[in-house]
């Protein structure tokens, strides 16, 4: 792999696809692909609209009062360790996905996860997933495009986990309540979103050649370079599926995924409720509503937005919590607090890793766009 940062190199076709470049687009690291990119402007517009919609009809003074009453010791004391543990468990899970490609230390993978979160929080177009693959590639010598295939697989696993968690929590939240019956109905609507990725995973695992041929048929109208990038990405993805063949790898992937979502990611939401002294009834009800809120956030952050998921995060919290009798101003304040701790903790963690390695943010983003430039057009 080439670690060169010289400006004349073309990006690898796999990374050109991963960076979201349209077929035949110009170099994604050019200025026109930055803040003036139409996708960036769309994300900014969605962020502004989501924030305005979430704040609509809420007196600012009430939000300020709710924030002033928050117990920050509870919020930070629970949330920061939880987010850092989530980074570590993501590194452990990623190790089981990369093992079919090459053995990589979980510490390095966890640092890559921290770098990816930081970049997504600071840089538009959510290139953090590409950047973390490049960072681990640079440190380990494993081809970045192969690592990116495991990142895509990880995202699919997370989508399935979030959908299943949402369906289960919505069913529980809607049970025994006439006013919340729509939540149980919504859970049934979410099931196809979890089933479809599972079916695709199964087909890629049991019939990879047939799926590659099918993709080739759909890619014929596109330029050769773009089609080649998609083909290489799919092959890397299929290679990563080796970890899902069964045995201990499959068990640990499931265990780490459950730990990430059911414990590490839920606790900061619960901490937000406790910090603002929200009474939702029993402890069980508090946990269930925490999962419903977390699932809503999982859906919200999938929507294009500005770096850091601001706006959509607050809208998700308000939309859910008002259904459980929480005042709009308090629900909005919880969304602000939980978001800020999430954003600041993971951004600082990534900055610490970046500075400890003597790397700059511009090096990370430029390197991700240029890595493997010397192997463009080749397949493993």
C-alpha positions in Angstrom: 0.0 0.0 0.0 1.2 3.5 -0.8 1.2 5.9 2.0 2.1 8.8 -0.3 0.3 12.1 0.2 1.4 13.6 -3.2 -1.4 15.5 -4.8 -1.3 13.9 -8.3 -2.5 10.5 -7.3 -6.0 9.2 -8.2 -7.9 7.5 -5.4 -8.4 3.8 -5.4 -11.7 2.8 -7.1 -12.9 1.2 -4.0 -12.4 4.3 -1.9 -13.8 6.5 -4.7 -17.0 4.6 -4.3 -16.7 4.7 -0.5 -16.2 8.4 -0.4 -19.5 8.8 -2.3 -18.0 10.0 -5.6 -20.5 9.8 -8.4 -19.4 7.8 -11.4 -17.0 9.9 -13.3 -16.7 12.5 -10.6 -13.6 14.5 -10.0 -11.1 13.9 -7.3 -13.0 13.7 -4.0 -10.3 15.6 -2.2 -10.6 18.7 -4.4 -12.0 21.9 -2.8 -15.3 21.5 -4.8 -15.8 18.2 -2.9 -15.6 19.9 0.4 -18.1 22.3 2.0 -19.4 23.4 -1.4 -20.4 19.9 -2.3 -24.2 19.7 -2.8 -24.4 16.7 -0.4 -22.7 18.9 2.3 -25.2 21.7 1.6 -28.1 19.2 1.8 -26.8 17.9 5.1 -26.6 21.4 6.5 -30.1 22.2 5.3 -31.5 19.1 6.9 -29.6 19.9 10.2 -31.1 23.4 10.3 -34.6 22.1 9.5 -34.4 19.3 12.0 -33.2 21.6 14.8 -35.8 24.2 14.0 -38.6 21.6 13.9 -37.4 20.1 17.2 -37.3 23.6 18.9 -40.6 24.7 17.4 -43.1 25.9 20.0 -40.6 25.5 22.9 -39.7 28.6 24.9 -35.9 28.9 25.1 -36.1 30.0 28.7 -37.6 26.6 29.6 -34.8 24.8 27.8 -32.3 26.9 29.7 -33.9 26.2 33.0 -33.9 22.4 32.3 -30.2 22.5 31.4 -29.4 24.5 34.5 -31.1 21.9 36.7 -29.2 19.0 35.1 -26.9 16.9 37.4 -23.8 16.9 35.2 -21.9 14.6 37.6 -24.4 11.8 36.9 -24.4 12.6 33.2 -20.6 12.7 32.7 -19.9 10.0 35.3 -22.0 7.4 33.5 -21.7 8.6 29.9 -18.0 9.1 29.4 -16.9 5.6 30.6 -19.8 4.1 28.6 -18.7 5.7 25.3 -15.1 4.8 25.8 -16.1 1.2 26.6 -18.2 1.2 23.4 -15.1 2.2 21.4 -13.1 -0.6 23.0 -15.8 -3.2 22.3 -16.1 -2.0 18.7 -12.4 -2.7 18.4 -12.8 -6.2 19.8 -15.7 -6.9 17.4 -13.8 -5.5 14.5 -10.9 -7.9 15.2 -13.2 -10.9 14.6 -14.3 -9.4 11.3 -10.7 -8.7 10.2 -9.2 -12.0 11.3 -10.1 -13.7 8.0 -8.0 -11.1 6.2 -5.1 -10.6 8.7 -4.6 -10.7 12.5 -4.7 -7.1 13.8 -4.3 -6.0 17.4 -7.6 -4.9 19.0 -5.9 -1.9 20.5 -5.1 -0.6 17.0 -8.6 -1.3 15.8 -10.1 0.5 18.8 -7.9 3.5 18.0 -9.1 3.3 14.4 -12.7 3.4 15.7 -12.0 6.5 17.8 -10.4 8.2 14.8 -13.5 7.4 12.7 -15.9 8.8 15.2 -13.8 12.0 15.5 -13.7 12.5 11.7 -17.5 11.9 11.4 -18.0 14.6 14.1 -15.8 17.2 12.5 -15.7 16.5 8.7 -18.7 16.5 6.2 -19.8 13.5 4.1 -19.2 11.0 7.0 -15.9 9.8 5.6 -14.9 8.6 9.1 -15.5 5.0 8.0 -13.1 5.3 5.1 -10.6 7.2 7.3 -10.5 4.6 10.0 -9.9 1.9 7.4 -7.0 3.9 6.0 -5.6 4.6 9.4 -5.5 0.9 10.4 -4.2 0.1 6.9 -1.3 2.6 7.4 -0.5 1.2 10.8 -0.8 -2.5 10.0 0.1 -2.8 6.3 -3.2 -4.5 5.4 -4.8 -3.2 2.3 -7.3 -0.4 3.0 -10.0 -1.6 0.6 -10.0 -5.0 2.3 -10.5 -3.4 5.7 -13.2 -1.2 4.3 -15.2 -4.3 3.3 -15.2 -5.3 7.0 -16.4 -1.8 8.0 -19.3 -2.1 5.6 -20.1 -5.5 7.2 -19.9 -3.9 10.6 -22.4 -1.2 9.6 -24.8 -3.9 8.3 -24.6 -5.7 11.6 -25.3 -2.5 13.5 -28.3 -1.8 11.3 -29.8 -5.2 12.0 -29.0 -4.8 15.8 -30.7 -1.3 15.9 -33.8 -2.5 14.0 -34.2 -5.6 16.3 -33.7 -3.4 19.4 -36.2 -0.9 18.1 -38.8 -3.6 17.3 -38.4 -5.2 20.7 -38.5 -2.0 22.7 -41.4 -0.5 20.7 -43.4 -3.6 21.3 -42.7 -3.4 25.0 -43.4 0.3 25.1 -46.7 -0.1 23.3 -47.9 -3.0 25.4 -50.8 -2.3 27.8 -51.2 1.3 26.6 -54.0 2.4 24.3 -52.2 5.7 23.6 -48.9 4.0 22.6 -50.4 1.2 20.5 -48.9 3.0 17.4 -45.5 2.1 18.8 -46.1 -1.6 18.6 -47.5 -1.1 15.0 -44.3 0.8 14.2 -42.2 -2.1 15.4 -43.9 -4.4 12.8 -43.1 -1.9 10.1 -39.4 -1.9 11.1 -39.0 -5.7 10.8 -38.5 -5.7 7.0 -35.6 -3.2 7.5 -33.9 -5.8 9.6 -34.8 -8.8 7.5 -33.6 -7.5 4.2 -29.9 -6.9 5.3 -30.0 -10.4 6.8 -31.2 -12.0 3.6 -28.5 -10.1 1.6 -25.8 -11.3 4.1 -27.0 -14.9 3.7 -27.0 -14.8 -0.1 -23.5 -13.2 -0.1 -22.3 -16.0 2.2 -23.9 -19.0 0.5 -23.8 -17.8 -3.2 -21.1 -15.1 -3.5 -20.3 -15.8 -7.2 -24.0 -15.5 -8.2 -24.3 -12.2 -6.3 -21.2 -10.8 -7.9 -22.6 -11.7 -11.4 -25.9 -10.1 -10.5 -24.1 -7.0 -9.4 -22.1 -7.0 -12.6 -25.4 -6.9 -14.6 -26.7 -3.9 -12.7 -23.3 -2.1 -13.0 -23.0 -2.4 -16.8 -24.4 1.1 -17.5 -21.8 2.7 -15.2 -18.2 3.7 -16.0 -15.7 0.9 -15.8 -13.8 2.5 -12.9 -16.9 2.9 -10.7 -18.0 -0.7 -11.5 -14.6 -2.0 -10.7 -14.6 -0.2 -7.4 -18.0 -1.7 -6.4 -16.8 -5.2 -7.5 -13.7 -4.9 -5.3 -15.7 -3.6 -2.4 -18.1 -6.5 -2.7 -15.2 -9.0 -2.8 -13.7 -7.4 0.3 -17.1 -7.6 2.0 -17.5 -11.3 1.1 -14.0 -12.0 2.4 -15.0 -10.4 5.7 -18.1 -12.7 5.9 -15.7 -15.5 6.6 -16.1 -14.4 10.3 -19.8 -15.3 10.1 -19.2 -18.9 9.2 -19.9 -20.0 12.8 -17.8 -21.0 15.8 -16.3 -18.6 18.3 -16.0 -15.7 15.9 -19.7 -15.6 15.4 -20.4 -15.9 19.1 -18.1 -13.0 20.0 -19.4 -10.8 17.2 -22.9 -11.3 18.6 -21.7 -10.8 22.2 -19.8 -7.6 21.4 -22.7 -6.2 19.4 -25.1 -6.8 22.2 -22.8 -5.2 24.7 -22.3 -2.2 22.5 -26.0 -1.5 22.0 -27.7 -2.9 25.0 -25.3 -1.6 27.6 -22.7 0.9 26.4 -24.9 2.9 24.1 -28.0 2.7 26.3 -26.4 3.9 29.6 -25.7 7.5 28.3 -29.4 7.9 27.4 -30.5 6.6 30.8 -27.9 9.0 32.4 -29.7 11.8 30.6 -33.0 10.9 32.2 -31.4 10.6 35.6 -29.5 13.9 35.2 -32.7 15.8 34.6 -34.6 13.7 37.1 -37.1 12.4 34.6 -39.7 10.1 36.2 -41.1 7.6 33.7 -42.5 5.2 36.3 -40.6 2.0 37.1 -37.0 1.3 36.5 -38.1 -1.2 33.7 -40.0 1.6 32.0 -36.9 3.9 32.2 -34.8 1.2 30.5 -37.4 0.5 27.8 -37.8 4.2 27.0 -34.0 4.5 26.9 -33.9 1.8 24.2 -36.7 3.4 22.2 -34.9 6.7 22.3 -31.6 5.1 21.3 -33.3 3.3 18.4 -34.8 6.7 17.3 -31.3 8.2 17.4 -30.0 5.3 15.4 -32.5 6.1 12.7 -32.0 9.8 12.9 -28.2 9.7 12.5 -28.7 7.7 9.3 -30.3 10.8 7.8 -27.9 13.1 5.9 -26.9 16.0 8.2 -24.0 18.2 9.1 -21.0 16.7 10.9 -21.7 15.5 14.4 -25.4 14.7 13.8 -26.6 17.9 15.4 -30.3 18.7 14.9 -31.4 15.2 14.0 -30.3 14.0 17.4 -32.4 16.5 19.3 -35.4 15.8 17.0 -35.2 12.1 17.7 -35.3 12.6 21.5 -38.1 15.1 21.4 -40.2 12.9 19.1 -40.0 9.9 21.4 -40.1 11.5 24.8 -43.1 13.6 24.4 -45.0 10.4 23.7 -44.2 9.3 27.2 -45.4 12.5 28.9 -42.1 14.3 29.1 -42.4 18.1 28.6 -41.1 19.3 25.2 -38.5 21.6 26.7 -37.2 18.9 28.9 -37.1 16.4 26.0 -35.2 18.9 23.9 -32.8 19.6 26.7 -32.1 15.9 27.1 -31.3 15.7 23.4 -28.9 18.5 23.7 -27.1 17.1 26.8 -26.8 13.5 25.6 -25.7 14.7 22.1 -23.0 17.0 23.6 -21.5 14.3 25.8 -21.5 11.9 22.9 -19.9 14.5 20.5 -17.3 15.8 22.9 -16.2 12.5 24.4 -15.7 10.7 21.0 -14.2 13.8 19.4 -11.7 14.2 22.2 -10.9 10.5 22.2 -10.1 10.7 18.5 -8.0 13.8 18.9 -6.0 12.2 21.6 -5.3 9.2 19.4 -4.5 11.4 16.4 -2.1 13.7 18.3 -0.4 10.7 20.1 0.4 9.4 16.6 1.7 12.7 15.4 -1.0 12.9 12.8 -3.1 15.9 11.6 -6.8 15.8 10.6 -5.8 16.9 7.1 -3.4 14.0 6.8 -6.2 11.6 7.7 -8.7 12.9 5.2 -6.2 13.3 2.4 -4.6 10.0 3.1 -7.9 8.2 3.0 -8.6 9.7 -0.4 -5.2 8.8 -1.8 -4.4 5.4 -0.2 -3.8 2.4 -2.4 -3.5 4.8 -5.4 -0.7 2.6 -6.7 -2.9 -0.4 -6.8 -5.9 1.3 -8.5 -7.6 -1.1 -10.8 -6.1 -4.3 -9.3 -8.1 -6.9 -7.4 -6.9 -9.2 -4.7 
